[in-house]
Each structure stands twice: as structure tokens, then as C-alpha cells.
Amino acid sequence: MQLKLYFSWRIYASMTPFEAVAEPSRRAILDTLRRGEQPAGDIVSAVGLSQPGVSKHLKLLREAGLVSVRADGQRRLYRLQPQGLEELEAWLAPYRHFWADRLAALDEHLEQDQ
């Protein structure tokens, strides 16, 4: 009898913040956690996914460094990790400048037409 082993590369590589926010359900969880620390049950209610589905997404968000968890008796409380968002913020910064410049030019153009 030959034993075949299958390994997923995901076992060894954690998810990046960019991969984490690419999925709409994980973005919904992050949006929910903007209101503050919450137990998993409240997150389930807020995003409308099953408890196992939310748990899977929370695990991936923890691996990406976007969410942390702490024990409070039997409950697990989840919250955003601002440090994990820094990589996303750094990447977005040039685009904010790009749009700020474009919007300022549009504002000037509109004022000249008045």
C-alpha cells in the first residue's frame, strides 16, 4: 500500500494583508471591527456568514496581521491591529496624492467657469 501525502503551500505561507482584503467577506469583518473589539458571535450576526465561515476568515485575518484575539473567559474577543494596516496605508498613500491633485485641478477648473 502506497501512502500519498498532499501538502498545501498555504500551510507554510501566511496570507499577506493585500490577499486578506481582496475577499469581500474579510473586508466586511474588518468593517465590523472598526466599531471596536467584538466576540465572534457578534461578528457572525453582523456579516451574515456561518460561524465556521467567520472563524476561517478570522484565522486568515490574524495570519495577515490585521486582527488580534484575546481570551475573556470562554469568549474570544477580536479587534483590528493597526500595525497590520500600515502596509496597506503605505501602498495607498501615492494614490491619495494622485486623486487629491486631480480633485484640486477639477475644483480650479470649475471655479474658473463661474
Stockholm file with secondary structure:
# STOCKHOLM 1.0

chainA/1-114         MQLKLYFSWRIYASMTPFEAVAEPSRRAILDTLRRGEQPAGDIVSAVGLSQPGVSKHLKLLREAGLVSVRADGQRRLYRLQPQGLEELEAWLAPYRHFWADRLAALDEHLEQDQ
#=GR chainA/1-114 SS CCCCCCCCGGGTSCCCHHHHHTSHHHHHHHHHHTTCCEEHHHHHHHHTCCHHHHHHHHHHHHHTTSEEEEEETTEEEEEECHHHHHHHHHHHHHHHHHHHHHHHHHHHHHHHHC
#=GC SS_cons         CCCCCCCCGGGTSCCCHHHHHTSHHHHHHHHHHTTCCEEHHHHHHHHTCCHHHHHHHHHHHHHTTSEEEEEETTEEEEEECHHHHHHHHHHHHHHHHHHHHHHHHHHHHHHHHC
//
